[in-house]
């Protein structure tokens, strides 16, 4: 009997809560007896499909405009999130961050998954946004990241210079809508148990145990 477990994760690269929630899941997996048999599949989702590919504003300015909130309020919110991230070893460099469009990053992400380096791609792109203030809509930045995870430059250029993998990105987003995803991160364990948001480690531990018991 195949006792492996599959976890589908819908997330967006410019979502700090996604990085935080995924770190909490990772910490829960460290103490999970069946962790070697867990397969994680990243699914595309866009929180701000209207975001610019060449952002002119800082993250604070962009969020202030989107939410209609004063910059001081946004700074306070991001500061609190950065403190939470620091507690689990993440560096949220929100002062230098930019809220760029993630469409092309998701398309290259689909290529990365096809080539077996989806997890490495997710990590390097999220780190670029979260900790390094990189514009992850910039094609040169995406090429740099792609090279670091072992993707062939010719394939990456082909994807970036076309609309390749758009159907796959749209399919992930459509599936999310069908199952009622309102925001990310959103985790589905073996297609039956869902966890929404950057929940504490204990919640993910319980979800892993429940999914394992259901087998």
ROTI-538558 format. One record per residue (C-alpha): residue in three letters; residue number from 1; x negated, z negated, y. Coordinates in nm, 3 decimals. Layout:
ROTI-538558
 rest  nr      c1      c3      c2
  ALA NUM       X       Z       Y
...
end
This chain:
ROTI-538558
 rest  nr      c1      c3      c2
  UNK   1   0.000   0.000   0.000
  UNK   2  -0.128   0.090   0.346
  UNK   3  -0.132  -0.233   0.547
  UNK   4  -0.280  -0.088   0.865
  UNK   5  -0.115  -0.164   1.197
  UNK   6  -0.068   0.079   1.484
  UNK   7  -0.042  -0.028   1.846
  UNK   8   0.074   0.230   2.100
  UNK   9  -0.017   0.141   2.457
  UNK  10   0.135   0.316   2.758
  UNK  11  -0.082   0.259   3.062
  UNK  12  -0.213   0.415   3.381
  UNK  13  -0.576   0.410   3.487
  UNK  14  -0.499   0.277   3.837
  UNK  15  -0.294  -0.015   3.704
  UNK  16  -0.493  -0.341   3.726
  UNK  17  -0.225  -0.514   3.519
  UNK  18  -0.293  -0.260   3.243
  UNK  19  -0.661  -0.356   3.231
  UNK  20  -0.566  -0.724   3.233
  UNK  21  -0.304  -0.688   2.959
  UNK  22  -0.535  -0.480   2.742
  UNK  23  -0.808  -0.743   2.776
  UNK  24  -0.559  -1.010   2.665
  UNK  25  -0.472  -0.798   2.360
  UNK  26  -0.841  -0.752   2.286
  UNK  27  -0.895  -1.128   2.298
  UNK  28  -0.599  -1.182   2.065
  UNK  29  -0.742  -0.926   1.822
  UNK  30  -1.074  -1.113   1.806
  UNK  31  -0.902  -1.393   1.615
  UNK  32  -0.664  -1.174   1.414
  UNK  33  -0.750  -1.157   1.045
  UNK  34  -0.638  -0.796   1.011
  UNK  35  -0.816  -0.665   1.318
  UNK  36  -1.024  -0.412   1.118
  UNK  37  -0.702  -0.239   1.013
  UNK  38  -0.553  -0.210   1.362
  UNK  39  -0.536   0.137   1.518
  UNK  40  -0.486   0.154   1.894
  UNK  41  -0.339   0.473   2.044
  UNK  42  -0.341   0.519   2.421
  UNK  43  -0.039   0.690   2.575
  UNK  44  -0.024   0.850   2.918
  UNK  45   0.191   0.715   3.200
  UNK  46   0.186   0.770   3.576
  UNK  47   0.292   0.493   3.809
  UNK  48   0.244   0.707   4.122
  UNK  49   0.270   1.076   4.032
  UNK  50   0.294   1.154   4.403
  UNK  51  -0.046   0.995   4.479
  UNK  52  -0.301   1.221   4.646
  UNK  53  -0.586   1.383   4.454
  UNK  54  -0.808   1.338   4.758
  UNK  55  -0.706   0.993   4.884
  UNK  56  -0.782   0.909   5.244
  UNK  57  -0.666   0.548   5.240
  UNK  58  -0.805   0.237   5.077
  UNK  59  -0.612   0.073   4.796
  UNK  60  -0.481  -0.189   5.037
  UNK  61  -0.361   0.070   5.289
  UNK  62  -0.204   0.284   5.017
  UNK  63  -0.015  -0.006   4.857
  UNK  64   0.092  -0.138   5.196
  UNK  65   0.249   0.199   5.276
  UNK  66   0.408   0.240   4.931
  UNK  67   0.558  -0.109   4.921
  UNK  68   0.638  -0.139   5.290
  UNK  69   0.447  -0.467   5.304
  UNK  70   0.189  -0.593   5.555
  UNK  71  -0.175  -0.552   5.457
  UNK  72  -0.226  -0.930   5.456
  UNK  73   0.040  -0.966   5.187
  UNK  74  -0.117  -0.690   4.978
  UNK  75  -0.461  -0.846   5.013
  UNK  76  -0.324  -1.180   4.898
  UNK  77  -0.157  -1.020   4.595
  UNK  78  -0.471  -0.830   4.496
  UNK  79  -0.687  -1.137   4.550
  UNK  80  -0.470  -1.337   4.309
  UNK  81  -0.487  -1.055   4.054
  UNK  82  -0.866  -1.040   4.090
  UNK  83  -0.885  -1.413   4.017
  UNK  84  -0.681  -1.367   3.699
  UNK  85  -0.902  -1.077   3.595
  UNK  86  -1.217  -1.282   3.653
  UNK  87  -1.094  -1.547   3.410
  UNK  88  -1.116  -1.294   3.125
  UNK  89  -1.440  -1.128   3.232
  UNK  90  -1.303  -0.843   3.443
  UNK  91  -1.429  -0.756   3.789
  UNK  92  -1.145  -0.622   4.005
  UNK  93  -1.318  -0.468   4.307
  UNK  94  -1.000  -0.405   4.503
  UNK  95  -1.172  -0.395   4.844
  UNK  96  -1.341  -0.066   4.757
  UNK  97  -1.068   0.078   4.538
  UNK  98  -0.864   0.391   4.608
  UNK  99  -0.521   0.469   4.463
  UNK 100  -0.581   0.825   4.342
  UNK 101  -0.365   1.060   4.136
  UNK 102  -0.431   1.016   3.764
  UNK 103  -0.285   1.340   3.623
  UNK 104  -0.617   1.510   3.548
  UNK 105  -0.768   1.190   3.410
  UNK 106  -0.477   1.171   3.167
  UNK 107  -0.523   1.533   3.063
  UNK 108  -0.891   1.475   2.986
  UNK 109  -0.783   1.154   2.814
  UNK 110  -0.571   1.359   2.577
  UNK 111  -0.879   1.566   2.492
  UNK 112  -1.078   1.246   2.440
  UNK 113  -0.820   1.115   2.193
  UNK 114  -0.825   1.443   2.006
  UNK 115  -1.204   1.413   1.977
  UNK 116  -1.191   1.050   1.862
  UNK 117  -1.327   0.890   2.180
  UNK 118  -0.996   0.792   2.340
  UNK 119  -1.079   0.422   2.357
  UNK 120  -1.419   0.486   2.517
  UNK 121  -1.256   0.718   2.773
  UNK 122  -0.990   0.463   2.859
  UNK 123  -1.253   0.194   2.910
  UNK 124  -1.488   0.398   3.129
  UNK 125  -1.213   0.539   3.353
  UNK 126  -1.045   0.203   3.401
  UNK 127  -1.382   0.040   3.473
  UNK 128  -1.456   0.314   3.726
  UNK 129  -1.133   0.240   3.908
  UNK 130  -1.113  -0.136   3.860
  UNK 131  -1.473  -0.242   3.915
  UNK 132  -1.660   0.044   4.083
  UNK 133  -1.419   0.183   4.340
  UNK 134  -1.450   0.538   4.201
  UNK 135  -1.204   0.812   4.284
  UNK 136  -1.081   0.897   3.935
  UNK 137  -0.900   1.208   4.060
  UNK 138  -1.233   1.367   4.154
  UNK 139  -1.337   1.629   3.900
  UNK 140  -1.709   1.558   3.932
  UNK 141  -1.638   1.192   3.858
  UNK 142  -1.431   1.287   3.555
  UNK 143  -1.708   1.519   3.432
  UNK 144  -1.957   1.234   3.469
  UNK 145  -1.738   0.998   3.267
  UNK 146  -1.670   1.266   3.006
  UNK 147  -2.041   1.318   2.951
  UNK 148  -2.092   0.946   2.901
  UNK 149  -1.834   0.930   2.622
  UNK 150  -1.973   1.239   2.448
  UNK 151  -1.726   1.510   2.545
  UNK 152  -1.862   1.864   2.568
  UNK 153  -1.901   1.983   2.928
  UNK 154  -1.759   2.328   2.848
  UNK 155  -1.440   2.179   2.703
  UNK 156  -1.397   1.938   2.993
  UNK 157  -1.441   2.217   3.248
  UNK 158  -1.187   2.429   3.062
  UNK 159  -0.933   2.147   3.079
  UNK 160  -0.998   2.065   3.444
  UNK 161  -0.973   2.431   3.547
  UNK 162  -0.637   2.478   3.375
  UNK 163  -0.318   2.290   3.293
  UNK 164  -0.426   2.226   2.935
  UNK 165  -0.287   1.905   2.779
  UNK 166  -0.012   1.884   3.041
  UNK 167   0.247   1.913   2.764
  UNK 168   0.092   1.617   2.580
  UNK 169   0.087   1.402   2.894
  UNK 170   0.448   1.491   2.969
  UNK 171   0.544   1.416   2.610
  UNK 172   0.394   1.066   2.631
  UNK 173   0.578   0.999   2.955
  UNK 174   0.905   1.136   2.813
  UNK 175   0.873   0.913   2.506
  UNK 176   0.817   0.614   2.732
  UNK 177   1.136   0.694   2.921
  UNK 178   1.330   0.737   2.596
  UNK 179   1.236   0.391   2.473
  UNK 180   1.313   0.231   2.808
  UNK 181   0.969   0.178   2.957
  UNK 182   1.011   0.081   3.323
  UNK 183   0.650  -0.005   3.396
  UNK 184   0.311  -0.046   3.234
  UNK 185   0.131  -0.178   3.043
  UNK 186   0.375  -0.142   2.756
  UNK 187   0.270  -0.218   2.398
  UNK 188   0.456  -0.116   2.081
  UNK 189   0.347  -0.269   1.751
  UNK 190   0.419  -0.046   1.449
  UNK 191   0.703   0.125   1.632
  UNK 192   0.927  -0.181   1.613
  UNK 193   0.800  -0.470   1.829
  UNK 194   0.747  -0.426   2.203
  UNK 195   0.554  -0.633   2.455
  UNK 196   0.583  -0.547   2.824
  UNK 197   0.335  -0.640   3.095
  UNK 198   0.007  -0.830   3.114
  UNK 199   0.128  -1.113   2.893
  UNK 200  -0.094  -1.412   2.802
  UNK 201  -0.322  -1.394   2.499
  UNK 202  -0.085  -1.621   2.309
  UNK 203   0.198  -1.368   2.337
  UNK 204  -0.018  -1.093   2.189
  UNK 205  -0.132  -1.326   1.912
  UNK 206   0.230  -1.393   1.823
  UNK 207   0.313  -1.021   1.835
  UNK 208   0.025  -0.939   1.598
  UNK 209   0.137  -1.206   1.354
  UNK 210   0.501  -1.094   1.367
  UNK 211   0.406  -0.728   1.315
  UNK 212   0.183  -0.823   1.020
  UNK 213   0.453  -1.041   0.865
  UNK 214   0.707  -0.760   0.893
  UNK 215   0.502  -0.555   0.649
end
